[in-house]
Structure formats: C-alpha cells, structure tokens
Amino acid sequence: MPDTLRTETEAGVRSIVLARPEAYNTITPRLRDELAAAIDDADADPDVRVILLRADGPVFCAGYGLDWSTEMQRHESDMDRAWDSAMDMRLMSTFVNTYLKLWYAAKPTIAAVQG
C-alpha cells in the first residue's frame, strides 16, 4: 500500500493524490516510485478515462525533498569519492522518466495545483 500518495476513482476519473502535506508533498525516491506505479495502473485500467493529479494540504508540491539527497551526498563524501556525474544523471533520469509517464499516458492528464 503506498504511503506517499493515494488513489481514488470516481466516474472514470482516477485521482492520484500526493499525500504528504506535513512535508509539503516534496518529492522523494519513494514518492517517485509510487507515483510511477499509480500512473501505470491508471493508464492500464480500462475503466479510467482521465488521470487527475492533485495533492492534500495547502501546497501542491514544494519540489524535491532535500533530506534524502543530502544524506546520499554525505554518504558519498564519507566514502572519499568524487562526485560522479554519470551516476547523478542516472538518478535524476529516474525522476524525469516518472514525470514523462504523465506526458505519454494514453489518457488525458490534468493537474489540480494549489499553493
């Protein structure tokens, strides 16, 4: 069961709701993975005609949560290793690929953005 978002379906509309209002719905690797799965599920469901992306709380999404990336960078510096631009590109591509799922979905996607 996802813990960073929830889904609701009503009258052919699948709502994917970011559900981390206490963290301003910031993006983490877990949210990325759960969002990717929710988009794939909605796009594959024949009863869903529209995908609606929205969020709990007063803010839609405050961007990337820096706590996980700061921890990752600290861990890399503990390993006495230089920044690896290729690894960084691969990591960031996993986020971009998730966002592109909204673009390439066969069903119309709508974002209800607040804040």
C-alpha distances in whole Angstrom, upper triangle without the diagonal:
4,6,9,9,9,10,13,16,19,23,22,20,17,16,14,14,14,13,15,18,19,19,21,17,19,18,16,16,12,12,14,12,9,12,14,11,11,15,15,13,15,19,18,18,21,21,20,23,22,19,19,18,18,17,17,20,24,23,21,21,23,23,22,21,24,23,21,24,27,25,25,29,30,29,31,34,34,34,37,36,37,35,34,34,32,29,29,29,27,24,25,25,21,20,23,22,19,21,23,20,21,25,25,22,25,24,25,23,24,23,23,24,25,27
4,6,6,7,9,13,16,19,22,21,19,15,14,11,11,10,10,11,15,16,16,17,14,15,14,13,13,9,9,11,9,6,9,11,10,9,13,14,13,14,17,18,18,22,21,19,22,21,17,17,15,15,14,15,18,21,20,18,17,20,19,18,18,21,20,18,21,24,23,23,26,28,27,29,32,32,32,35,34,35,32,31,31,30,27,26,26,24,21,22,22,18,17,20,19,16,18,20,18,18,22,23,21,23,22,23,20,21,20,20,21,22,24
4,6,7,11,14,18,21,24,23,21,17,15,12,11,9,8,8,12,13,13,14,12,13,13,12,12,9,8,12,11,8,11,14,13,12,15,17,16,17,20,21,21,25,24,22,25,23,19,18,16,15,13,13,15,19,18,17,16,18,18,17,16,19,18,16,19,22,21,22,25,26,25,28,30,30,31,34,33,34,31,31,31,30,27,26,27,25,22,22,23,19,18,21,21,17,19,22,20,20,24,25,23,26,25,25,22,22,20,20,20,21,22
4,7,11,14,17,20,24,23,20,16,14,10,9,6,5,6,10,11,10,11,8,10,9,9,10,7,5,9,10,7,8,12,12,11,14,16,16,17,19,21,21,25,24,21,23,21,17,16,13,12,10,11,13,16,15,13,12,14,14,14,13,16,15,15,17,20,19,20,23,24,24,26,29,29,30,33,32,32,29,29,28,28,25,23,24,23,19,19,20,17,15,18,18,15,16,19,18,18,21,22,21,24,23,23,20,19,17,17,17,18,19
4,7,10,14,17,20,19,16,13,10,7,5,4,5,7,10,13,12,12,9,11,11,12,13,10,7,10,11,7,7,11,11,9,11,14,14,14,17,18,18,21,20,18,20,18,14,13,10,10,8,9,12,15,14,12,12,15,15,15,15,19,19,18,20,23,23,23,26,28,28,29,32,33,34,36,35,35,32,31,30,30,27,25,26,24,21,21,21,18,16,18,18,14,15,18,16,16,19,21,19,21,20,20,17,16,15,15,15,16,18
4,7,10,14,17,16,14,10,8,6,5,7,7,10,12,15,16,15,12,15,15,15,16,13,11,13,13,9,9,12,11,9,11,14,12,12,16,17,16,19,18,15,18,16,13,12,10,10,9,10,13,17,16,14,15,18,19,19,19,22,22,22,24,27,27,27,30,31,31,33,36,36,37,40,38,38,35,34,34,33,30,29,29,27,24,24,24,21,19,21,20,16,17,20,17,16,20,21,19,21,19,19,16,16,15,15,16,17,20
4,7,10,13,13,10,7,5,5,6,9,10,13,15,18,19,18,15,18,17,18,18,16,13,15,14,11,10,12,11,7,10,12,10,9,13,14,13,16,14,12,14,13,10,10,9,10,11,12,16,19,18,16,17,20,20,21,22,25,26,25,27,30,30,30,32,34,34,35,38,39,40,42,41,41,37,36,35,34,32,30,30,28,26,25,25,22,20,21,20,16,17,19,16,15,19,19,16,18,16,16,14,14,14,14,16,18,21
4,7,10,10,8,6,5,7,8,12,12,16,17,20,21,20,18,20,20,21,22,19,17,18,18,14,13,16,14,11,12,14,12,10,14,15,13,15,12,11,13,12,10,10,11,11,12,13,16,19,19,17,19,22,23,24,25,28,29,28,30,33,33,33,36,38,38,39,42,43,43,46,44,44,41,40,39,38,35,34,33,32,29,28,28,25,23,24,23,20,20,21,19,17,20,21,18,19,16,16,15,14,15,14,17,19,22
4,7,7,5,4,6,9,11,15,16,20,21,24,25,24,21,23,23,24,25,22,19,20,20,17,15,17,15,12,13,14,12,9,12,13,11,12,9,8,10,10,9,10,12,13,15,16,20,22,22,19,21,25,26,27,28,31,32,31,33,36,36,36,39,41,41,42,45,46,46,49,47,47,43,42,40,39,37,36,35,33,31,30,29,27,25,25,24,21,21,22,19,17,20,20,17,17,14,15,14,14,15,15,19,21,24
4,6,5,7,8,12,13,17,18,22,23,26,27,25,23,26,26,27,28,26,23,24,24,20,19,20,19,15,16,18,15,12,15,16,13,13,10,9,10,10,11,11,14,14,16,17,21,23,23,21,23,27,28,30,30,34,35,34,36,39,39,39,42,44,44,45,48,49,50,52,50,50,46,45,44,42,41,39,38,36,34,33,32,30,28,28,27,24,23,24,21,19,22,22,19,19,15,15,15,15,16,16,19,21,25
4,6,8,11,14,16,20,22,25,26,29,30,28,26,29,28,30,31,28,26,26,26,23,21,22,21,18,17,19,16,13,15,16,13,12,9,8,9,9,11,12,15,17,19,21,24,26,26,23,26,30,30,32,33,37,38,37,39,42,42,42,45,47,47,48,51,52,52,55,53,52,49,47,45,44,43,41,40,38,36,35,34,32,30,30,28,25,25,25,22,20,22,22,19,18,14,14,15,15,17,17,21,23,27
4,6,10,13,16,19,21,25,26,29,30,28,25,28,27,28,29,27,24,24,24,21,19,19,18,15,14,16,13,10,12,13,10,9,6,5,5,6,9,10,14,16,19,21,24,26,26,23,25,29,29,30,32,35,37,36,37,40,41,40,43,45,45,46,49,50,50,52,50,49,46,44,43,41,40,38,37,35,34,32,31,29,27,27,25,22,22,22,19,17,19,19,15,14,11,11,12,13,16,17,20,23,26
4,6,10,12,16,18,21,22,26,26,24,21,24,23,25,26,24,21,21,21,18,16,17,17,13,12,14,13,9,11,13,11,11,9,6,6,5,6,7,10,12,15,17,20,22,22,19,21,25,25,27,28,32,33,32,34,37,38,37,40,42,42,43,46,47,47,49,47,47,43,42,40,39,37,36,34,33,31,30,28,26,24,24,23,20,19,20,17,14,17,17,14,14,10,10,10,10,12,13,16,19,23
4,6,9,13,15,19,20,23,23,22,19,21,20,22,22,20,17,18,18,15,13,14,13,9,9,11,10,6,9,11,9,11,9,6,8,6,5,6,8,10,13,15,19,21,20,17,19,23,23,24,25,29,30,29,30,34,34,34,36,39,39,39,42,44,44,46,44,44,40,39,37,36,34,33,31,30,28,27,26,23,21,22,20,17,17,18,15,13,16,16,13,13,10,11,10,10,12,13,16,18,22
4,6,10,12,15,16,20,20,18,15,18,18,20,20,19,15,16,17,14,11,14,13,10,10,13,12,9,12,14,13,15,13,10,11,8,6,5,6,7,9,12,15,17,17,14,16,19,20,21,23,26,27,27,28,31,32,32,34,36,37,38,40,42,42,44,42,42,38,37,36,35,33,31,30,29,27,25,25,22,20,21,20,16,16,17,15,13,16,17,14,16,13,12,10,9,10,10,13,15,18
4,7,9,13,14,18,17,16,13,15,14,16,17,15,12,12,13,10,8,11,11,7,8,11,11,9,12,14,14,16,15,12,13,11,7,6,5,6,8,10,14,16,15,12,13,17,17,18,19,23,24,23,25,28,28,28,30,33,33,34,36,38,38,41,39,38,35,34,32,32,30,28,27,26,23,22,22,19,17,18,17,13,13,15,13,11,15,16,14,16,14,13,10,10,10,10,12,15,17
4,6,9,10,14,14,13,10,13,13,15,16,14,11,13,14,11,9,13,13,10,11,15,14,13,15,18,17,20,18,15,17,14,11,8,6,5,5,7,10,13,12,9,11,15,15,17,17,21,22,21,23,26,27,27,29,31,32,33,35,37,38,40,38,38,34,34,33,32,30,28,28,26,24,22,23,20,17,19,19,15,15,17,16,14,17,19,17,19,17,16,13,12,10,10,11,12,15
4,6,8,11,11,9,6,9,9,11,13,12,8,11,12,10,8,12,13,11,12,16,16,15,17,20,20,23,22,19,20,17,13,11,8,6,4,6,9,12,10,8,8,11,12,13,13,17,18,18,20,22,23,23,26,28,28,30,32,33,34,36,35,35,31,31,30,30,27,25,25,24,21,20,21,18,15,17,18,14,14,17,16,14,18,20,18,21,19,18,15,14,11,11,11,12,14
4,6,9,9,9,7,10,11,12,14,12,9,13,14,11,11,15,15,13,15,18,18,17,20,22,22,25,23,21,22,20,16,14,11,9,6,5,8,11,11,10,10,13,14,15,14,18,18,18,20,22,23,24,26,28,28,30,32,33,34,37,36,36,32,32,32,32,29,27,27,26,23,22,23,21,18,20,21,17,17,21,19,18,21,23,22,25,23,22,18,17,15,14,14,14,15
4,5,5,6,5,7,9,10,13,12,9,13,15,13,13,16,17,16,18,21,21,20,23,25,25,28,27,24,26,23,19,17,14,12,8,7,8,11,10,10,9,11,12,13,11,15,14,15,18,19,20,21,24,25,25,27,29,30,32,34,33,33,30,30,30,30,28,25,26,25,22,21,23,20,18,20,21,18,18,22,21,20,23,25,24,27,25,25,21,20,17,16,15,14,14
4,5,5,5,9,11,13,17,15,13,16,18,16,16,19,20,18,20,23,23,23,25,28,27,30,29,26,27,24,21,18,15,12,8,6,5,7,7,8,9,10,13,14,12,16,16,17,20,21,22,23,25,26,28,30,31,32,34,36,35,35,32,33,32,33,30,27,28,28,25,23,25,23,20,22,24,21,20,24,23,22,25,27,26,29,27,25,22,20,17,15,13,12,12
4,6,7,9,13,14,17,16,14,17,19,18,18,22,23,21,23,26,26,26,28,31,30,34,32,29,31,28,24,21,18,15,12,9,8,10,10,12,11,11,14,14,12,15,14,16,19,19,20,22,24,25,26,28,30,30,32,34,34,34,31,32,32,33,30,28,29,29,25,24,26,24,21,24,26,23,22,26,26,25,28,30,29,32,30,29,25,24,20,19,17,15,14
4,5,6,9,10,14,13,12,15,17,16,16,20,21,20,22,25,25,25,27,30,30,33,32,29,30,27,24,21,17,15,12,11,10,11,9,11,9,8,10,10,8,11,11,13,15,16,17,19,21,21,23,25,26,27,29,31,31,30,28,29,28,29,27,24,25,25,22,21,23,21,18,21,23,20,20,24,24,23,26,28,27,31,29,28,24,23,19,18,16,15,14
4,5,9,12,15,15,12,15,18,17,16,19,21,20,21,24,25,24,26,29,29,32,31,28,28,25,22,19,15,13,9,9,7,8,6,7,6,6,9,10,9,12,13,15,17,18,19,21,22,24,25,27,28,30,32,33,32,32,29,29,28,30,27,24,25,26,22,20,23,21,18,20,22,19,18,22,22,21,23,26,26,29,27,26,22,20,16,15,13,11,10
4,6,9,12,12,9,11,14,13,12,15,17,16,17,20,21,20,23,25,25,29,28,24,25,22,18,16,12,10,7,8,8,10,7,7,5,6,8,9,9,12,13,14,16,18,19,20,22,23,25,26,28,29,31,33,32,31,28,28,27,28,25,23,23,23,20,18,20,18,15,17,19,16,15,19,19,18,20,23,22,26,24,23,19,18,14,14,12,12,11
4,6,10,11,8,10,13,13,12,15,18,17,18,21,22,22,24,26,27,30,30,26,27,24,20,18,14,13,11,12,12,13,9,9,6,5,5,5,5,9,10,11,12,14,16,17,18,20,21,23,24,26,27,29,28,27,24,24,23,24,22,19,20,20,17,15,17,16,13,15,17,15,14,18,19,18,20,23,23,26,25,24,20,19,16,16,14,14,13
4,7,8,6,7,10,11,10,12,15,15,15,18,20,20,21,24,25,28,28,25,26,23,19,18,14,14,12,14,15,16,13,11,8,8,6,5,5,9,10,10,11,13,15,15,17,19,20,21,23,25,26,27,26,25,22,22,21,21,19,16,17,17,13,12,14,12,9,12,14,11,11,15,16,15,18,20,20,24,23,23,19,19,16,17,15,16,16
4,5,5,6,9,10,10,12,14,15,16,18,20,21,22,24,26,29,29,26,28,25,21,20,17,17,15,16,17,19,16,14,11,11,9,7,6,8,9,7,9,12,12,12,15,17,17,18,21,22,23,25,24,23,20,20,20,20,17,15,16,15,12,11,14,11,9,13,14,12,13,16,17,17,20,22,22,25,25,25,22,22,19,20,19,20,19
4,5,5,6,9,10,11,12,14,15,17,18,20,21,23,24,28,29,26,27,25,21,21,18,18,17,19,20,22,19,17,14,15,12,9,9,11,11,8,9,13,13,12,15,17,16,17,20,21,22,24,22,22,19,19,18,18,15,13,15,13,9,10,12,9,8,12,12,11,13,16,16,17,20,21,21,24,25,25,22,23,20,22,21,22,23
4,5,5,6,8,10,11,12,14,16,17,18,20,21,23,26,27,24,26,24,20,20,17,17,16,17,19,21,19,17,15,16,14,12,11,13,13,10,12,16,15,14,18,19,19,20,23,24,24,27,25,26,23,22,22,22,18,17,18,16,13,14,15,11,11,14,14,12,14,17,16,17,20,21,21,24,24,25,22,22,20,22,21,22,23
4,5,5,6,8,10,10,12,14,15,16,18,20,21,24,24,22,23,21,17,16,13,14,12,14,16,18,16,14,11,13,12,10,10,13,14,12,14,17,17,17,19,21,21,23,25,26,27,29,28,28,25,24,23,23,20,18,19,17,14,14,15,12,10,13,13,10,12,15,14,15,18,19,18,22,21,21,18,19,16,18,17,19,19
4,6,5,6,9,10,11,12,14,15,16,18,20,24,24,21,23,20,17,16,13,15,14,17,19,20,18,15,13,14,12,10,11,14,15,13,14,17,17,16,19,21,21,22,25,26,26,28,26,26,23,22,21,20,17,16,16,14,11,11,11,8,6,9,9,7,9,12,11,12,15,16,16,20,20,20,17,18,16,18,18,20,21
4,5,5,6,9,10,11,12,14,16,17,18,22,23,21,22,21,17,18,15,17,16,18,21,23,21,18,16,18,16,14,14,17,17,14,16,19,19,17,20,23,22,23,26,27,27,29,27,27,24,23,22,21,18,17,17,15,12,13,13,9,9,12,10,8,11,13,12,13,16,17,16,20,20,21,18,20,18,21,21,23,24
4,5,5,6,9,10,10,12,14,15,16,20,20,18,20,18,15,15,13,14,14,16,19,21,19,17,15,17,16,15,15,18,18,16,18,21,21,20,23,25,25,26,29,30,30,32,31,31,28,26,26,24,22,21,21,18,16,16,16,12,11,14,13,10,12,14,12,13,17,17,16,19,19,20,17,18,17,19,19,21,23
4,5,5,6,9,10,10,12,14,15,19,19,16,18,16,12,12,10,12,12,15,18,20,17,14,13,16,14,14,15,18,19,17,19,22,22,21,24,26,26,27,30,31,31,34,32,31,28,27,25,24,22,21,20,18,16,15,15,12,10,12,11,7,9,11,9,10,13,14,13,16,16,16,13,14,13,16,16,18,20
4,6,5,6,9,10,11,12,14,18,19,16,18,16,13,14,12,15,16,18,21,23,21,17,16,19,16,16,17,20,21,19,19,23,23,22,24,27,26,27,30,31,31,33,31,31,27,25,24,23,21,20,18,16,15,14,13,10,9,10,9,5,8,10,7,9,12,12,11,14,15,16,14,16,15,18,19,21,23
4,5,5,6,9,10,11,12,16,17,15,17,16,13,15,13,16,17,19,22,25,23,19,19,21,19,19,20,22,23,21,22,25,25,24,27,29,28,29,32,33,33,35,33,33,30,28,27,25,23,22,22,19,17,17,16,13,13,14,12,9,12,13,10,11,15,14,12,15,15,17,15,17,17,20,21,23,25
4,5,5,6,9,10,11,14,14,12,14,13,10,11,10,13,14,16,20,22,20,17,17,20,19,19,20,23,24,22,23,27,27,26,29,31,30,31,34,35,35,38,36,36,32,31,30,28,26,25,24,22,20,19,18,15,14,15,14,10,12,13,10,10,14,14,12,14,13,15,13,14,14,17,18,21,23
4,5,5,6,9,10,13,14,11,12,11,8,10,9,13,15,18,21,23,21,17,17,20,19,19,21,24,25,23,24,28,28,27,29,32,31,32,35,36,36,38,36,35,32,30,29,27,25,24,23,21,20,19,17,14,13,14,12,9,9,10,7,7,10,10,8,11,10,11,10,12,13,16,17,20,23
4,6,5,6,9,12,14,11,13,13,11,13,13,16,18,21,25,27,24,21,21,24,22,22,23,26,27,25,26,29,29,28,30,33,32,32,36,37,36,39,36,36,33,31,29,27,25,25,23,21,20,19,17,15,15,15,12,10,12,11,8,9,12,10,8,10,11,13,12,15,16,19,21,24,27
4,6,5,6,10,11,10,12,12,10,13,14,16,18,21,24,27,25,22,22,25,24,24,25,28,29,26,28,31,31,30,33,35,34,35,38,39,39,41,39,39,36,34,32,30,28,28,27,24,23,23,21,18,18,18,16,13,15,15,11,12,15,14,11,12,12,14,14,16,17,20,22,25,27
4,5,5,8,9,6,9,8,7,10,11,14,17,19,23,25,23,20,21,24,23,24,25,29,30,28,29,32,33,32,34,37,36,37,40,41,41,43,41,41,37,35,34,32,30,29,28,26,25,24,22,19,18,19,16,14,14,14,11,10,13,13,9,10,9,11,10,13,15,17,19,22,25
4,6,8,10,7,8,9,8,11,13,16,19,22,26,27,25,22,22,26,24,25,27,30,31,29,30,33,34,32,35,38,37,37,40,42,41,44,41,40,37,35,33,31,30,29,27,25,24,23,21,19,18,18,15,13,14,13,9,9,11,10,6,6,6,9,10,13,15,18,21,24,27
4,6,9,8,10,11,11,15,16,19,22,25,28,30,29,25,25,29,27,27,29,32,33,31,32,35,35,34,37,39,38,38,42,43,42,45,42,42,39,36,35,32,31,31,29,26,26,25,23,21,21,20,17,15,17,16,12,13,15,12,9,9,9,13,14,17,19,22,24,27,30
4,5,6,9,10,11,14,16,19,21,24,27,30,28,25,26,29,28,29,30,34,34,32,34,37,37,36,39,41,40,41,44,45,45,47,45,45,41,39,38,36,34,33,32,29,29,28,26,23,23,23,20,18,19,18,15,15,17,15,12,11,10,13,14,17,19,21,24,27,30
4,5,7,10,12,15,18,21,24,26,30,32,31,27,29,32,31,32,34,37,38,36,37,41,41,39,42,45,44,44,48,49,48,51,48,48,45,42,41,38,37,37,35,32,32,31,29,26,26,26,23,21,21,21,17,17,18,16,13,11,10,13,15,18,21,23,26,29,32
4,6,9,11,14,17,20,22,24,28,30,29,26,28,31,31,32,33,37,38,36,37,41,41,40,43,45,45,45,49,50,49,52,50,49,46,44,42,40,39,38,36,34,33,32,30,28,27,27,25,22,22,22,19,18,20,18,15,13,11,13,15,17,20,21,24,27,31
4,6,7,10,13,16,19,21,25,27,26,23,24,28,28,29,30,34,35,33,35,38,38,38,40,43,42,43,46,47,47,49,47,46,43,41,39,38,36,35,33,32,31,29,27,25,24,24,22,19,19,19,16,14,16,15,12,11,8,10,11,13,16,17,21,24,27
4,7,10,13,16,20,22,26,27,26,23,24,28,28,29,31,35,36,35,36,39,40,39,41,44,44,44,47,49,49,51,48,47,44,42,40,38,37,36,34,32,31,30,28,26,25,24,22,20,19,18,16,14,15,14,11,9,6,7,9,11,15,17,20,23,27
4,6,10,13,16,19,22,24,22,19,21,24,24,26,28,31,33,32,33,36,37,36,39,41,41,42,45,46,46,48,46,45,41,40,37,36,35,33,31,30,29,27,26,24,22,21,20,18,16,16,14,11,13,13,10,9,6,5,6,8,11,13,16,19,23
4,7,10,13,16,20,21,19,16,17,21,21,22,24,28,29,28,29,32,33,33,35,38,38,38,41,43,43,45,42,41,38,36,34,33,32,30,28,27,26,24,23,21,19,18,17,14,13,14,11,9,11,12,9,10,7,6,5,6,9,11,14,17,20
4,6,10,13,16,17,16,13,15,18,19,21,22,26,28,27,28,31,32,32,34,37,37,38,40,42,42,44,42,41,38,36,34,34,32,30,29,28,26,24,23,22,19,19,18,15,14,15,13,10,13,14,12,13,10,9,6,5,6,7,10,13,17
4,7,11,14,15,13,9,11,15,15,17,19,22,24,23,24,27,29,28,30,33,33,34,37,38,39,41,39,38,34,33,31,31,29,27,26,25,23,21,21,19,16,16,16,13,11,13,12,9,12,15,13,15,13,11,7,6,5,6,8,11,14
4,7,10,11,10,7,9,13,14,16,18,21,23,23,24,27,28,28,30,33,33,34,37,38,39,41,39,38,35,34,33,32,31,28,28,27,25,23,23,21,18,18,19,16,14,17,16,13,16,18,16,19,16,14,11,9,6,5,6,8,11
4,7,8,7,5,8,11,13,15,16,19,20,21,23,25,26,27,29,30,31,33,35,36,38,39,38,37,34,34,32,32,30,28,28,27,24,22,23,21,18,19,20,17,15,19,18,15,18,21,19,22,20,18,14,12,9,8,8,8,10
4,7,8,7,9,12,15,17,16,20,21,21,24,25,26,27,30,31,32,34,36,37,38,40,39,39,36,36,34,35,33,30,30,30,27,25,26,24,21,22,23,20,19,22,21,19,22,25,23,25,23,21,18,16,13,11,10,9,11
4,6,7,10,11,15,17,16,20,20,22,24,25,26,28,30,31,32,34,35,37,39,40,40,39,36,36,35,36,34,31,31,31,28,26,28,26,23,24,26,22,21,24,24,22,25,27,26,29,26,24,21,18,15,12,11,9,9
4,7,9,11,14,17,17,20,21,23,24,25,27,29,30,31,33,35,36,37,39,41,40,39,36,36,35,36,34,31,32,32,29,27,28,27,23,25,27,24,22,25,25,23,25,28,27,30,27,25,21,18,15,12,10,7,6
4,6,7,10,13,14,17,18,20,21,23,24,26,27,29,30,32,33,35,36,38,37,36,32,33,31,32,31,28,28,28,25,23,25,24,20,21,23,20,18,22,22,20,22,25,25,27,25,23,19,17,13,11,8,6,4
4,7,9,12,13,17,19,20,21,23,24,25,27,29,30,31,33,35,36,37,36,35,31,32,30,31,29,26,26,26,23,21,22,21,17,18,20,17,15,18,19,16,18,22,21,24,22,19,16,13,9,8,5,5,6
4,6,8,10,13,15,16,17,19,21,22,23,25,26,27,29,31,32,34,32,31,28,28,26,27,25,22,22,23,20,17,19,18,14,15,18,15,13,17,18,16,18,21,21,24,22,21,17,15,11,11,8,9,8
4,7,8,11,13,15,15,16,19,20,21,23,25,25,27,29,30,32,30,29,26,26,25,26,24,21,22,23,19,17,19,19,15,16,19,17,15,19,20,19,20,24,24,27,26,24,20,18,15,14,11,11,9
4,6,9,12,13,13,14,17,17,18,20,22,23,24,27,28,29,27,26,22,23,21,22,21,17,18,19,16,13,16,15,12,13,16,14,13,16,18,17,18,21,22,26,25,23,20,18,15,16,13,13,12
4,6,9,9,9,11,13,14,15,17,19,19,21,23,24,25,24,23,19,20,19,20,18,15,15,16,13,11,14,13,10,12,15,14,13,16,18,18,20,22,23,27,26,25,21,21,18,19,16,17,16
4,6,7,8,9,11,12,13,15,17,18,20,21,23,24,23,23,20,20,20,21,19,16,18,18,14,13,16,15,12,15,18,16,16,19,21,20,23,25,25,29,29,28,24,23,20,21,18,18,17
4,6,5,6,8,10,10,12,14,15,16,18,20,21,20,20,17,18,18,20,17,14,17,18,14,13,17,16,14,17,19,18,18,22,23,23,25,27,28,32,32,31,27,26,23,24,21,21,20
4,6,5,6,9,10,11,12,14,15,17,19,20,20,20,18,19,20,21,19,16,19,19,15,15,19,18,16,19,21,20,21,24,25,25,28,30,30,34,34,33,29,29,26,26,24,23,22
4,6,5,6,9,10,11,12,14,15,17,19,18,19,16,17,18,19,16,14,16,16,12,13,16,15,14,17,19,18,19,22,23,24,26,28,28,32,32,32,28,28,26,26,24,25,23
4,5,5,6,9,10,11,12,14,15,17,16,16,13,14,14,16,13,11,13,14,10,11,14,14,13,16,18,18,19,21,23,24,26,27,28,32,32,32,29,29,26,27,25,25,24
4,5,5,6,9,10,11,12,14,16,15,15,13,15,16,18,15,13,16,17,14,14,18,18,17,19,22,21,22,25,26,27,29,31,32,36,36,35,32,32,29,30,27,27,25
4,5,5,6,9,10,11,13,15,15,15,14,16,17,19,16,14,18,18,14,16,19,18,18,21,23,22,23,26,27,29,31,32,33,37,37,37,33,33,30,31,29,29,28
4,5,5,6,9,10,11,13,12,13,11,12,14,15,12,11,14,14,11,13,16,16,16,19,20,20,22,24,26,27,29,30,31,35,36,36,32,33,30,32,30,30,29
4,5,5,6,9,10,11,10,10,9,11,12,14,12,10,14,15,13,14,17,17,17,20,22,22,23,26,27,29,30,32,33,37,38,37,34,34,32,33,31,31,30
4,5,5,6,9,10,11,12,11,14,16,18,15,14,18,18,16,17,21,21,21,23,25,25,27,29,31,32,34,35,36,40,41,40,37,37,34,35,33,33,31
4,5,5,7,9,10,12,11,13,16,17,14,14,18,18,15,18,21,20,21,23,25,25,27,29,30,32,34,35,36,40,40,41,38,38,35,37,35,35,33
4,5,5,7,6,8,8,10,13,14,12,12,15,16,14,16,19,19,20,23,24,25,27,29,30,32,33,34,36,39,40,40,38,38,36,37,35,36,34
4,5,5,6,8,8,11,14,16,14,14,18,19,17,19,22,22,23,25,27,28,29,31,33,35,36,37,39,42,43,43,40,40,38,39,37,37,36
4,5,8,10,12,14,17,19,17,17,21,21,19,21,24,24,25,28,29,30,31,34,35,37,38,39,41,44,45,45,42,43,40,41,39,39,38
4,5,9,11,12,16,17,15,16,19,19,18,21,23,23,25,27,29,29,31,33,34,37,38,39,40,44,45,45,42,43,41,42,40,41,39
4,7,10,12,15,17,16,16,20,21,20,22,25,25,26,28,30,31,33,34,36,38,39,40,42,45,47,47,44,45,42,44,42,42,40
4,7,8,12,14,12,13,17,17,17,19,22,22,24,26,27,29,30,32,33,36,36,37,39,43,44,44,42,42,40,42,40,41,39
4,6,9,12,11,12,15,16,16,18,20,21,23,24,26,28,29,30,32,34,35,36,38,41,43,43,40,41,39,41,38,39,38
4,6,9,9,8,11,13,13,14,17,18,19,20,22,24,25,26,29,31,31,32,34,38,39,39,36,37,35,37,35,36,34
4,6,5,6,9,10,11,12,14,16,17,19,20,22,23,24,27,29,29,30,32,36,37,37,35,36,34,36,35,36,35
4,5,5,6,9,10,10,12,14,16,16,18,20,21,22,24,26,26,27,30,33,35,35,33,33,32,34,32,34,33
4,5,5,6,9,10,10,13,15,15,16,19,20,20,23,25,25,25,28,31,33,33,31,33,32,34,33,35,34
4,5,5,6,9,10,11,13,14,15,17,19,20,22,24,25,25,27,31,32,33,31,32,31,33,32,33,33
4,5,5,6,8,10,11,12,14,16,17,18,21,23,23,24,26,30,31,31,29,30,28,30,29,30,30
4,5,5,6,9,10,10,12,14,15,16,18,21,20,21,24,27,29,29,27,28,27,29,28,30,30
4,6,5,7,9,10,10,13,15,15,17,20,20,20,22,26,27,28,26,28,26,29,28,30,30
4,5,5,7,9,10,12,14,15,16,19,20,20,22,26,27,27,25,26,25,27,26,28,28
4,5,5,6,9,10,11,13,15,17,17,18,20,24,25,25,23,24,22,24,23,25,25
4,5,5,6,9,10,10,12,15,15,16,18,21,23,23,21,23,22,25,24,26,26
4,6,5,6,9,10,11,14,15,15,17,20,22,22,20,22,21,23,23,25,26
4,5,5,7,9,10,12,13,15,16,20,20,20,18,19,17,20,19,22,22
4,5,5,6,9,10,11,12,14,18,19,19,16,18,17,20,19,22,22
4,6,5,6,9,10,10,12,16,17,18,16,18,17,21,21,24,25
4,5,5,7,9,10,11,15,15,16,14,15,15,18,18,21,22
4,5,6,7,9,10,14,14,14,12,13,12,15,15,18,20
4,5,5,6,8,12,13,13,11,14,14,17,18,21,23
4,5,5,6,9,11,11,10,13,13,17,18,21,24
4,6,5,9,9,9,7,9,10,14,15,18,21
4,6,9,9,9,8,10,12,15,16,20,22
4,6,8,9,10,13,15,18,20,24,26
4,5,7,8,11,14,17,19,23,25
4,7,9,13,16,19,21,25,28
4,6,10,13,16,19,22,26
4,7,10,13,16,20,23
4,7,10,13,16,20
4,7,9,13,16
4,6,10,13
4,7,10
4,7
4
